[in-house]
Amino acid sequence: MGEKRSRFEIFVAILKVTGSGANMTKIVYGANINFKMAQNYIEYLLDKDFLVLTSENGKKIYSTTEKGRDFVKKYGELEELAE
């Protein structure tokens, strides 16, 4: 335990949480990261088109894009190869 996760592992955790849409709180708890980290990672993922931001009832909702789902799938395949 206590092993530091890589950027990619955190990307995947966020992209899995946002698979069907998630607000910032759900991302922070679901990916097990703090609010500041979440903001930084989300900004990067939005910039790279792995996430899209929409608004539902005035709340910000982040959702995984097709490109993001593809990233998660490929990352899983790489993990399998490394086992």
C-alpha positions, 0 to 999 in steps of 0.5 A: 500500500502507499504506493504512489500512483502515476499520472496515467493511473489518476487519469484513468481513475478520473475517466472511469468516475466521469464515465456517465457524468460526475461533478467535482465532488464525485470525482474527488471522492471517486478518484481518491484525490484532493480538490486541487489535484482534481482541478489540475487533472481535469483541466488537462483532460479537458484540454486534451479532449478526454473530458467534456464539460456540460451544465445540468441545473446550473451544476458543472458535470464532467463526462468522458469523451470517446477519446477518453474511453479509448484511453482507458481501454488502451491503458487496461490493455497495457496493464494486462501486457505487463502482468 
